[in-house]
Amino acid sequence: MVLISHSGPETLKIGAAAPDFKLHAADGSARTLASFAGAKALVISFTCNHCPYAQAYEDRFIALAREFAPQGIAFAAVSPNDAKTYPADSFENMKLRAAEKKFPFPYLYDERQSMARAYGAVCTPHIFLFDVARKLAYEGRIDDNWKDPSGVKSRDLRAAIEAVLAGTPVPTPQTNPMGCSIKWK
């Protein structure tokens, strides 16, 4: 497990603007920050195929996307890992994973790791929630129990999304993400 590490890039601060990006998606499209311009908020999960933490949280992230998309919240998953070191995280395997799990959001490949560095992602999964102005409103974990969804006591991402939708301050804008370290090149 990795908690916030200071050996990699500096993580965006609450209130920071979302850095732009242009990445290929597993569905064959290309996406930029402007691709999500019509959304009331944007949730980005830095994730990957091989990490047990990412796998454990994956269905919860999918469920949140399905629940909140009709309310105007956009979701995206980004895989930043070095596929040479971790072949399970290759673009071809990302395509397979997205199809198998029927992701209701784009699964983006950060092959050069430029987006992960710009955002300061430290592990998989690492969540970033941006409000309608694309200012960072929440950064951290999905919830407090990666192993057991029935044992969750703090639904951090849900609370943050609900606050952004209500136009109120996020109750806990930052939590420690839990996951495998990003596999930097």
Beta strands, then each sheet from edge to edge (+ up, - down):
strand 1: 22-25
strand 2: 30-32
strand 3: 41-46
strand 4: 73-79
strand 5: 107-109
strand 6: 123-124
strand 7: 126-130
strand 8: 136-140
strand 9: 180-181
sheet 1: 2+ 1- 5+ 4+ 3+ 7- 8+
sheet 2: 6+ 9-
end
